[in-house]
Amino acid sequence: MTTAALVLAGGRSTRMGRDKASLAWGGSTFLARVVATVAAVVDEVVVVARPGQALPEVGPLRAGVAVRHAVDAADDRGPVEGLRAGLASCDASVVYATGCDVPRLAPAFVAAVIAALRAAPDAAVAVPEVAGRLHPLAAAYRRAPTLVAARALLAAGSARMTALVEGLPHVVVPEADLRAVDPTLGSLANVNTPADLDALG
């Protein structure tokens, strides 16, 4: 079973005031850090951008990991469009989806979520849940059913990731299992504002 990761980088970053993919932290950019993290776990990585967006280089990765790029078919359709574009551009049967704004994402977290989906053959999604909140942009998806559902959702005029997950058979990855591999849950800590960036240290 091949695996891929989609790194959605096409958001407008309105709260940050500048493109989050290019933000620097820890000697690298956010995009390069996230791509390197998921590349430690999966067989291929797809970086999804909005039309006309320039992205920073991601640098060398683990040998054998392919990196490709996809572009949203239309601007401002949200992460469901990014997911659709990425799924349409890869061949893997299981795909982990993440934003580019989680610089503390841990490889063990990615691996645990993918493992949860593999352990649930009747599910199309394995989605983390913390304090009653689902995290669709830290979830693993089965490519074929999710691509069909994403296309249908967009055709209906909806772009809510939670609606996508709830419309598919899914399994919840509980907080205890997540903390077992990432005790501080840094993998779920999105950096959305300048204050969030300052708090990274």
C-alpha positions, 0 to 999 in steps of 0.5 A: 500500500503506497502512501503520500502526503499532501501539503496544502500551501495555497491559503491566503494567510490573511491573519499572518499578513504574508505567505506562510509557506515562506516563513522562516523558522529553525533555519528553514522555511515552514514549507521545507520543514513540513515537506521534510517531516512527511517525507520521512514517513511517506512514499511521495509528497504533493505540494498544492499551491493556488494559481500563480503562487510562487513557493520556496524550494524544499531542498533534498529529501529522503532517497526515493521520495518523489515530490510533485506540485499541484495547483488548485483549479480555482482560487479561494475554494478553500482546503477542500479544493486543495485536497481535491487537487492533491488527490487528483495528482497522486497515485497513492492509496492512502494520503496524509493531508496537512497545511504548511503552517505546522512547523512542529509536525512530528513524523511519529504523529503522521505515522500514527494517523496513517496506521490508524487508517490502515487498522480500519479497513472500512473507514475512508478517513482517520481523523485526530480528535482533541477536546471534541474538535476534529482536525481534518488537516491532520488526517489520513484519507483513502484516495479514491472515495475521498476524491469522489466526495471532495468533487461532489462537495465542491460541486454542491458549493461547499468547501468545509473540511469537516463536512467532507470528513463527516460525509465519509466513513471515518475513524477518530484517532483519540487524543491519548493515542496522539499524545503517546507519539507527540506529548505536547501535540505540537503537530496540531499547532497551526501558526496563523498570526504574527503572535503565533510565530513569535511564540515559536521562539 
